[in-house]
């Protein structure tokens, strides 16, 4: 199983980026998929999650990104995206996609709940 996150870069405050998570070796639609981020000196933070289609495709967002970020799937491409709008300097971090078959709601933002991780992609929000 491999996950590949891409789409990071440098963006000005208020700008947008779309991160992509591609998978090989599994069908993402059968799994819960999440995005985490980690800023220097901080713990890894779970920011968005989408359950499998079989579990309803429900989404979860951390308060820090709610209303600004949107997680979505493209099942035909076996991809998951994170649309990030109204970006702030505090959003600067390395962003990771991760997946696992199923996660309890109470553990959605817990890194150890997830089995597979991609390499991170750097997002820098700065003027």
C-alpha contacts under 8 A as a table, 3 or more apart, distances in Angstrom:
res1	aa1	res2	aa2	distance
1	X	23	X	7.33
1	X	24	X	5.71
1	X	25	X	4.48
1	X	26	X	6.45
1	X	116	X	7.42
2	X	23	X	5.69
2	X	24	X	5.25
2	X	25	X	6.54
2	X	116	X	7.61
2	X	117	X	7.71
2	X	118	X	6.71
3	X	21	X	6.53
3	X	22	X	5.64
3	X	23	X	4.58
3	X	24	X	6.61
3	X	97	X	7.26
3	X	98	X	7.39
3	X	116	X	7.44
3	X	117	X	6.28
3	X	118	X	4.38
3	X	119	X	7.41
4	X	20	X	7.89
4	X	21	X	5.45
4	X	22	X	5.08
4	X	23	X	6.39
4	X	97	X	7.75
4	X	118	X	5.23
4	X	119	X	6.42
5	X	19	X	6.95
5	X	20	X	5.56
5	X	21	X	4.47
5	X	22	X	6.52
5	X	95	X	7.96
5	X	96	X	6.61
5	X	97	X	6.24
5	X	118	X	6.16
5	X	119	X	6.43
5	X	120	X	6.21
5	X	121	X	6.09
6	X	19	X	5.70
6	X	20	X	5.25
6	X	21	X	6.57
6	X	120	X	7.89
6	X	121	X	5.78
7	X	17	X	7.14
7	X	18	X	6.04
7	X	19	X	4.51
7	X	20	X	6.05
7	X	121	X	7.06
8	X	17	X	7.12
8	X	18	X	7.64
8	X	19	X	6.29
8	X	95	X	7.99
8	X	121	X	5.29
8	X	122	X	5.18
8	X	123	X	4.82
8	X	124	X	7.85
9	X	17	X	7.98
9	X	121	X	7.96
9	X	122	X	6.13
9	X	123	X	5.00
9	X	124	X	6.09
10	X	123	X	6.15
10	X	124	X	4.73
10	X	125	X	5.92
10	X	126	X	7.13
11	X	15	X	6.03
11	X	16	X	7.19
11	X	17	X	7.63
11	X	123	X	7.81
11	X	124	X	6.29
11	X	125	X	5.00
11	X	126	X	6.29
11	X	127	X	7.63
12	X	15	X	5.49
12	X	87	X	7.63
12	X	125	X	5.41
12	X	126	X	5.04
12	X	127	X	4.99
13	X	86	X	6.99
13	X	87	X	5.36
13	X	88	X	5.05
13	X	89	X	6.36
13	X	125	X	5.75
13	X	126	X	6.00
13	X	127	X	6.47
14	X	85	X	7.02
14	X	86	X	4.16
14	X	87	X	4.84
14	X	88	X	6.36
15	X	85	X	6.14
15	X	86	X	5.50
15	X	87	X	5.48
16	X	83	X	7.47
16	X	84	X	5.38
16	X	85	X	4.39
16	X	86	X	6.26
16	X	87	X	6.20
17	X	83	X	6.18
17	X	84	X	5.22
17	X	85	X	6.73
18	X	81	X	6.68
18	X	82	X	5.55
18	X	83	X	4.41
18	X	84	X	5.89
19	X	81	X	5.51
19	X	82	X	4.97
19	X	83	X	6.43
19	X	84	X	7.83
20	X	79	X	6.80
20	X	80	X	5.94
20	X	81	X	4.57
20	X	82	X	6.51
21	X	79	X	5.51
21	X	80	X	5.10
21	X	81	X	6.11
21	X	97	X	6.21
22	X	78	X	6.42
22	X	79	X	4.80
22	X	80	X	6.80
23	X	26	X	6.61
23	X	27	X	7.36
23	X	28	X	6.83
23	X	78	X	6.40
23	X	79	X	6.67
24	X	27	X	7.63
27	X	30	X	5.73
27	X	31	X	7.26
27	X	78	X	6.35
28	X	31	X	5.20
28	X	32	X	7.52
28	X	33	X	7.22
28	X	52	X	7.67
28	X	75	X	7.43
28	X	78	X	5.86
28	X	79	X	7.01
28	X	80	X	7.72
28	X	99	X	7.76
29	X	32	X	7.69
29	X	52	X	5.30
29	X	53	X	5.95
29	X	73	X	7.69
29	X	75	X	6.21
29	X	78	X	7.25
30	X	52	X	5.13
30	X	53	X	6.77
30	X	54	X	6.98
30	X	101	X	6.94
31	X	51	X	6.65
31	X	52	X	4.90
31	X	99	X	6.34
31	X	100	X	5.65
31	X	101	X	4.52
31	X	102	X	6.44
32	X	49	X	7.11
32	X	50	X	5.75
32	X	51	X	4.27
32	X	52	X	5.10
32	X	99	X	5.61
32	X	100	X	5.58
32	X	101	X	5.83
32	X	102	X	5.68
32	X	103	X	6.96
33	X	49	X	5.66
33	X	50	X	5.46
33	X	51	X	6.47
33	X	52	X	7.69
33	X	80	X	7.60
33	X	97	X	7.17
33	X	98	X	5.77
33	X	99	X	4.40
33	X	100	X	6.77
34	X	46	X	7.30
34	X	47	X	7.59
34	X	48	X	5.53
34	X	49	X	4.06
34	X	50	X	6.35
34	X	97	X	5.74
34	X	98	X	5.33
34	X	99	X	6.18
35	X	46	X	6.19
35	X	47	X	5.89
35	X	48	X	5.26
35	X	49	X	6.33
35	X	82	X	7.67
35	X	95	X	6.85
35	X	96	X	5.58
35	X	97	X	4.56
35	X	98	X	6.31
36	X	44	X	6.41
36	X	45	X	5.27
36	X	46	X	4.26
36	X	47	X	5.50
36	X	48	X	7.15
36	X	95	X	5.77
36	X	96	X	5.15
36	X	97	X	6.38
36	X	98	X	7.66
36	X	109	X	7.97
36	X	111	X	7.97
37	X	44	X	5.56
37	X	45	X	5.27
37	X	46	X	6.58
37	X	47	X	7.15
37	X	93	X	5.87
37	X	94	X	5.43
37	X	95	X	4.26
37	X	96	X	5.89
38	X	42	X	6.27
38	X	43	X	6.08
38	X	44	X	4.45
38	X	45	X	6.15
38	X	93	X	5.20
38	X	94	X	5.31
38	X	95	X	6.58
39	X	42	X	5.38
39	X	43	X	7.37
39	X	44	X	7.48
39	X	92	X	6.55
39	X	93	X	4.23
39	X	94	X	6.33
40	X	93	X	7.17
44	X	111	X	7.33
45	X	109	X	6.84
45	X	110	X	7.98
45	X	111	X	7.97
46	X	49	X	7.95
46	X	62	X	6.95
46	X	108	X	7.35
46	X	109	X	4.33
46	X	110	X	6.78
46	X	111	X	7.29
47	X	60	X	7.88
47	X	61	X	5.48
47	X	62	X	4.74
47	X	64	X	7.56
47	X	65	X	6.73
47	X	109	X	7.12
48	X	59	X	7.19
48	X	60	X	5.45
48	X	61	X	4.48
48	X	62	X	6.38
48	X	69	X	7.94
48	X	70	X	7.74
48	X	71	X	6.50
49	X	59	X	5.47
49	X	60	X	5.04
49	X	61	X	6.63
49	X	71	X	6.93
49	X	108	X	7.13
50	X	57	X	5.76
50	X	58	X	5.50
50	X	59	X	4.39
50	X	60	X	6.49
50	X	71	X	6.84
50	X	72	X	7.35
51	X	55	X	6.07
51	X	56	X	6.64
51	X	57	X	4.59
51	X	58	X	5.26
51	X	59	X	6.51
51	X	102	X	7.67
52	X	55	X	5.15
52	X	56	X	6.44
52	X	57	X	5.11
52	X	58	X	7.77
53	X	56	X	4.96
53	X	57	X	4.46
54	X	57	X	7.10
55	X	58	X	7.44
59	X	71	X	7.33
61	X	65	X	6.51
61	X	66	X	5.46
61	X	69	X	7.95
62	X	65	X	5.69
62	X	66	X	6.00
63	X	66	X	5.12
65	X	68	X	5.46
65	X	69	X	5.63
66	X	69	X	6.20
67	X	70	X	7.79
68	X	84	X	6.14
68	X	85	X	5.15
68	X	86	X	6.10
68	X	87	X	7.71
69	X	82	X	6.67
69	X	83	X	5.46
69	X	84	X	4.49
69	X	85	X	6.02
70	X	81	X	7.96
70	X	82	X	5.61
70	X	83	X	5.03
70	X	84	X	6.64
71	X	80	X	7.17
71	X	81	X	5.62
71	X	82	X	4.59
71	X	83	X	6.38
72	X	80	X	5.69
72	X	81	X	5.30
72	X	82	X	6.65
73	X	78	X	7.69
73	X	79	X	5.92
73	X	80	X	4.42
73	X	81	X	6.22
74	X	77	X	5.55
74	X	78	X	6.02
74	X	79	X	5.24
74	X	80	X	6.18
74	X	81	X	7.94
75	X	78	X	4.69
75	X	79	X	6.31
76	X	79	X	7.85
84	X	87	X	6.62
87	X	91	X	6.45
87	X	125	X	6.75
88	X	91	X	5.38
88	X	92	X	7.60
88	X	125	X	6.10
88	X	126	X	7.98
89	X	92	X	5.63
89	X	124	X	7.35
89	X	125	X	4.70
89	X	126	X	5.84
90	X	125	X	7.60
91	X	123	X	7.52
91	X	124	X	7.41
91	X	125	X	6.63
92	X	122	X	7.78
92	X	123	X	5.38
92	X	124	X	4.55
92	X	125	X	5.42
93	X	122	X	6.06
93	X	123	X	5.54
93	X	124	X	6.62
94	X	120	X	5.56
94	X	121	X	5.38
94	X	122	X	4.36
94	X	123	X	6.01
95	X	120	X	5.15
95	X	121	X	5.22
95	X	122	X	6.19
95	X	123	X	6.98
96	X	117	X	7.10
96	X	118	X	6.15
96	X	119	X	6.37
96	X	120	X	4.56
96	X	121	X	6.62
97	X	117	X	6.14
97	X	118	X	5.70
97	X	119	X	7.85
97	X	120	X	7.45
98	X	114	X	6.39
98	X	115	X	7.43
98	X	116	X	5.50
98	X	117	X	4.44
98	X	118	X	6.26
99	X	114	X	5.63
99	X	115	X	6.21
99	X	116	X	5.36
99	X	117	X	6.74
100	X	103	X	7.19
100	X	113	X	7.55
100	X	114	X	4.98
100	X	115	X	5.10
100	X	116	X	6.41
103	X	107	X	6.33
103	X	108	X	6.09
103	X	113	X	6.55
103	X	114	X	7.78
104	X	107	X	5.30
104	X	108	X	6.43
105	X	108	X	5.38
106	X	109	X	7.78
107	X	110	X	5.20
107	X	113	X	6.42
108	X	113	X	7.14
110	X	113	X	5.60
110	X	114	X	7.85
111	X	114	X	5.94
112	X	115	X	7.56
114	X	117	X	7.56
